[in-house]
Amino acid sequence: MRLSAYAIAFLALALPLGAAHAACTRPDTKLVIPDGAAATEEEMKTATQGLLQLDKDVGEYLRCIKGDASQAQVGKDEQTRQKILEEYVASHNSAADELAGLAACFNAQLETYRSTKGGAGGKTADCSTHMAAAKNRTPAPPAPAAGGTPAPSPIVKEADGHSFEVQGGRWSYTLIRDETPRYCGADKTDKPCLKRTVFVTNGSEQELECKAYIQYEGTDAQGRQKTEAQAVVLKQTLRAVVSSMAEQGVNASTFEADCKPRPPLPPLNTKEGCKYEVVKTINISDFYPQESRQLDEQGPVVVEFTVPGKAGNPTEAKVVASSLSPRLDEAAVKAVSAMVMSSACRNQRYRLRLNFQLEE
């Protein structure tokens, strides 16, 4: 997913400029994609495994730089925060575009291989046009060896859901199928799977609390006929609410999303002019529960807390706007309580939003 500064402007960013992503190692994207018209079956299998591993490595890298960029330090001026945000967006898009270009090139060569049955091997595909198209967000050119037809996109819109009017705009939902090569489990001998996701597009000026499900004609990779989840969708954003993997050939029968506006928080009774400063930041990824990562639980949490005075840990921290995941809510309280904050005003209440987010 390509990011824009607008799309993630809700992040509280406070890393020293230039220090962001220093501990994150960008994976090597020099993956060999064989020419489909000349490739052997073994070469295509090797390329498939390489692309799957690269997808995993890039995902880890994107999560790493998101964790770096999400370290919140209140008090930085807007210009510095904007520079850090732009640096994060550039790093994210560069890696994501390279992966998308290689995946598009592979899919084009796979179609060519299927139609021509390959050959003796030893020839590498020219992926430059696909890499440029991914970077510039333009359609890839036709694959010459496939009869001049464009290579299919791995992202398919299966169906649109309904659209609903709420105060300040509308929201809608869509079922997307991702045909990027992947397996149902960690074992590379497993059967190939497709990933389906229900996305909610919130075009309103309100935060939404959404529930969604995908129901299959059979079962998904976890043996479930119906998989469901809930999530907070921030205003003017696109958010994946529920995702599921199923073997190729197992179709989704129905899907649905239901969203309701989140009630606004009451104002805090904080003395006018009172502010706080974060003396010691935390890395939110250090507090991300492993089970939440495995279950793809994500979302924003608003924590309210008291700053006693000079340089100390916040007290009486509690969640006032839930992520809809008890694990993430608990982690947010622990993360805020681990910070060191300072304020010239004693025992005043404040709020801070933390966003737990995995790469889509």
C-alpha positions in Angstrom: 0.0 0.0 0.0 1.4 3.4 -1.0 1.1 6.0 1.7 0.7 9.7 1.6 1.5 12.2 4.3 -2.3 13.0 4.5 -3.2 9.4 5.0 -1.1 9.0 8.2 -1.2 12.5 9.5 -2.7 11.2 12.7 0.6 9.7 13.9 2.4 11.4 16.7 5.9 11.7 15.4 8.9 12.9 17.4 12.1 11.2 16.3 15.1 13.3 15.7 15.3 14.1 12.0 17.6 11.6 10.2 17.5 9.1 13.1 14.3 7.4 12.0 14.7 3.9 10.5 18.3 3.7 11.6 17.9 0.3 13.2 15.7 -1.1 10.4 17.5 -3.0 7.7 16.0 -2.7 4.2 15.8 -6.0 2.5 17.7 -6.7 -0.8 15.2 -6.6 -3.6 17.6 -8.0 -6.3 15.2 -10.9 -7.0 15.7 -12.8 -10.3 12.5 -13.1 -12.3 12.8 -15.7 -15.1 11.6 -14.9 -18.6 8.3 -16.9 -18.8 8.7 -17.9 -22.4 12.0 -19.6 -21.7 11.7 -20.5 -18.0 11.8 -24.0 -16.6 9.3 -25.2 -13.9 12.1 -25.2 -11.3 13.0 -21.6 -12.1 9.4 -20.5 -11.7 9.1 -22.4 -8.4 12.4 -20.7 -7.2 11.1 -17.3 -8.2 7.8 -18.0 -6.4 9.6 -18.9 -3.2 11.9 -15.8 -3.5 8.9 -13.5 -3.9 7.2 -15.0 -0.9 10.3 -14.5 1.2 10.8 -11.0 -0.1 7.1 -10.1 0.7 7.7 -11.3 4.3 11.0 -9.4 4.6 9.6 -6.2 3.2 6.6 -6.5 5.6 9.0 -6.8 8.5 10.9 -3.7 7.3 7.8 -1.7 6.9 6.6 -2.6 10.4 10.0 -1.7 11.7 10.0 1.8 10.2 6.4 2.3 11.3 7.4 1.5 14.9 10.3 4.0 14.7 8.0 6.7 13.2 5.4 6.1 15.8 7.5 7.0 18.8 5.7 9.9 20.2 7.4 12.9 21.8 5.1 15.8 22.4 6.6 19.2 22.0 8.2 19.0 18.6 7.3 21.9 16.3 5.0 21.2 13.3 7.7 21.7 10.7 10.0 19.1 12.3 7.1 16.6 12.6 6.2 17.2 9.0 9.8 16.5 7.8 9.9 13.2 9.8 6.5 12.2 8.4 7.7 12.9 4.8 10.8 10.8 5.5 8.8 7.9 6.7 6.4 8.1 3.8 9.3 8.2 1.3 10.9 5.1 2.9 7.7 3.2 3.0 6.7 4.0 -0.6 10.1 3.2 -2.0 10.2 -0.3 -0.5 6.5 -1.0 -1.2 6.8 0.1 -4.8 9.8 -2.1 -5.5 7.9 -5.1 -4.1 4.8 -4.2 -6.2 6.9 -3.9 -9.3 8.6 -7.3 -8.9 5.2 -8.9 -8.1 3.7 -7.4 -11.3 6.7 -8.6 -13.3 6.4 -12.1 -11.9 2.7 -12.3 -12.6 3.3 -11.2 -16.2 6.0 -13.9 -16.6 3.8 -16.5 -14.9 1.0 -15.8 -17.5 3.5 -16.1 -20.3 4.9 -19.4 -18.8 1.4 -20.9 -18.6 0.6 -20.0 -22.2 4.0 -21.0 -23.7 4.9 -23.9 -21.4 8.3 -22.3 -20.9 11.6 -23.5 -22.3 15.1 -24.5 -21.5 15.7 -21.8 -19.0 18.6 -19.5 -18.3 16.9 -16.2 -19.4 16.0 -13.4 -17.0 13.0 -11.2 -17.5 13.4 -7.4 -18.0 11.3 -6.0 -15.1 12.3 -2.3 -15.7 8.9 -1.3 -17.2 7.0 -2.9 -14.3 9.3 -1.3 -11.7 8.8 2.1 -13.3 5.0 1.6 -13.5 4.8 0.6 -9.8 6.9 3.7 -8.8 4.9 6.1 -11.0 1.5 4.4 -10.3 0.8 3.9 -14.1 -0.5 0.8 -15.8 2.2 -1.8 -16.7 2.7 -2.3 -20.5 1.4 -5.4 -22.3 3.5 -8.6 -21.9 4.9 -9.3 -25.4 5.1 -13.1 -25.0 1.5 -13.3 -23.8 0.0 -12.2 -27.1 0.0 -8.4 -26.3 -2.5 -8.6 -23.5 -1.8 -6.7 -20.3 -0.6 -8.6 -17.3 -3.4 -9.0 -14.7 -3.3 -7.1 -11.5 -2.9 -9.3 -8.4 -5.5 -7.1 -6.6 -9.1 -7.8 -7.6 -12.3 -6.1 -6.4 -14.7 -9.0 -5.9 -17.7 -6.8 -4.9 -18.8 -3.5 -3.6 -21.0 -3.3 -0.5 -23.4 -0.6 0.4 -22.8 3.0 1.0 -24.2 4.9 4.0 -24.7 8.5 4.8 -23.5 9.8 8.2 -23.0 13.3 9.6 -20.2 14.9 7.6 -20.0 12.4 4.7 -20.5 8.8 3.7 -18.8 5.4 4.3 -18.8 2.3 2.2 -17.2 -1.1 2.1 -15.6 -3.4 -0.5 -14.4 -7.0 -0.7 -10.9 -7.2 -2.2 -9.1 -10.4 -3.3 -5.2 -10.4 -3.4 -3.8 -13.0 -5.7 -0.2 -12.3 -4.8 1.6 -15.8 -4.5 1.4 -17.0 -0.9 0.8 -20.2 1.0 -1.8 -21.0 3.6 0.8 -21.7 6.3 4.5 -21.5 7.1 5.1 -24.9 5.5 6.1 -24.2 1.9 4.5 -27.5 0.8 1.1 -26.1 1.8 -1.5 -25.3 -0.9 -1.5 -21.8 -2.4 -4.0 -19.4 -0.9 -5.7 -16.2 -1.7 -6.2 -13.4 0.8 -9.5 -11.6 1.0 -10.1 -8.4 2.9 -13.1 -6.2 3.7 -12.1 -2.6 3.5 -14.1 0.3 4.9 -13.7 3.7 3.2 -14.7 6.4 5.7 -15.3 9.7 3.8 -16.9 11.3 6.7 -15.6 13.7 9.4 -16.4 11.1 12.2 -14.5 8.2 13.6 -16.4 4.9 13.0 -16.6 1.7 15.0 -16.9 -1.1 12.4 -17.7 -4.8 12.4 -17.2 -6.9 9.3 -17.3 -10.6 8.3 -16.4 -12.8 5.3 -18.4 -16.1 4.9 -17.1 -18.9 2.6 -18.8 -21.5 0.6 -16.4 -23.9 2.3 -13.9 -22.8 5.0 -10.9 -20.5 5.1 -7.3 -21.7 5.8 -8.1 -21.8 9.6 -11.1 -24.1 9.1 -13.7 -21.3 9.7 -16.7 -20.9 7.5 -17.1 -17.3 8.7 -14.4 -15.0 9.9 -15.2 -11.7 11.5 -13.4 -8.8 13.2 -13.9 -5.2 14.4 -11.9 -2.1 14.0 -11.9 1.7 14.4 -11.8 3.6 11.1 -10.5 7.1 11.5 -12.2 10.0 9.6 -11.2 10.4 5.9 -9.3 7.1 5.8 -9.4 3.6 4.3 -9.1 0.7 6.7 -9.0 -3.1 6.4 -11.4 -4.4 9.0 -11.3 -8.2 8.5 -8.9 -10.4 6.4 -8.9 -14.1 5.7 -6.8 -16.6 3.7 -8.5 -19.4 1.8 -7.2 -22.0 -0.6 -7.6 -21.2 -4.3 -11.0 -22.4 -5.5 -12.7 -21.7 -2.2 -15.0 -18.8 -2.9 -16.5 -16.2 -0.5 -20.3 -16.5 -0.4 -21.2 -13.3 1.5 -19.6 -10.4 3.2 -20.8 -7.5 5.3 -19.7 -4.4 7.3 -21.6 -2.4 9.9 -20.3 0.9 11.2 -21.5 3.4 13.7 -20.1 6.8 14.6 -18.0 6.9 17.7 -19.3 9.4 20.3 -16.9 12.3 20.9 -15.0 12.5 24.2 -16.0 15.0 26.7 -13.5 17.9 27.3 -10.9 17.5 29.9 -10.9 19.7 33.0 -7.3 20.7 32.5 -6.2 24.2 33.6 -5.8 26.6 30.7 -2.2 26.9 29.5 -1.1 23.6 31.1 1.0 21.4 28.8 3.3 18.4 29.3 6.5 17.3 27.7 7.7 13.7 27.1 11.2 13.5 28.6 11.6 9.8 27.8 9.9 8.3 24.7 8.9 4.7 24.1 8.8 2.5 21.0 5.2 1.4 20.6 6.3 -1.7 18.8 7.9 -2.9 22.0 4.5 -3.0 23.6 2.6 -4.6 20.6 1.2 -7.9 22.0 2.5 -10.9 20.0 -1.0 -12.5 19.9 -2.4 -9.2 18.5 0.2 -9.3 15.7 -0.8 -12.9 14.9 -4.5 -12.0 14.9 -3.9 -8.9 12.9 -5.4 -6.7 15.6 -4.7 -3.0 15.0 -6.1 0.4 15.9 -5.9 3.7 17.8 -6.2 3.9 21.5 -6.7 7.1 23.4 -5.3 7.0 27.0 -6.0 9.6 29.7 -3.5 10.1 32.4 -2.2 12.4 35.1 1.3 14.0 35.1 2.3 14.6 38.7 4.8 17.3 38.0 8.5 17.2 37.0 10.1 14.2 35.3 8.1 11.2 36.4 5.9 8.4 35.1 2.3 9.3 34.4 -0.2 7.9 36.9 -3.9 6.8 36.8 -3.7 5.9 33.1 -6.9 4.6 31.6 -8.4 4.0 28.2 -11.1 6.5 27.2 -11.4 5.5 23.5 -10.8 1.8 22.8 -9.1 0.2 19.9 -11.9 -2.5 20.2 -9.1 -4.9 21.2 -8.7 -5.5 25.0 -5.1 -6.6 24.3 -4.2 -3.4 22.5 -5.9 -1.3 25.1 -4.0 -2.9 27.9 -0.7 -2.5 26.0 -1.5 1.2 25.4 -1.9 1.8 29.1 1.4 0.0 29.8 3.2 2.1 27.1 2.0 5.4 28.4 2.8 4.5 32.0 6.4 3.6 30.9 7.0 7.1 29.5 8.6 9.8 31.5 6.8 13.1 31.4 7.2 16.6 32.9 4.8 19.5 33.4 5.0 22.8 35.3 1.4 22.2 36.3 0.9 19.6 39.0 -1.5 16.7 38.9 -3.2 17.7 35.6 -5.0 15.3 33.3 -4.1 14.8 29.7 -4.8 12.5 26.7 -2.6 10.8 24.2 -3.5 8.7 21.2 -1.3 5.7 20.3 -1.8 3.8 17.1 -1.0 0.1 16.9 -0.7 -0.6 13.2 0.7 -3.5 11.1 1.4 -3.1 7.4 -1.5 -4.1 5.1 
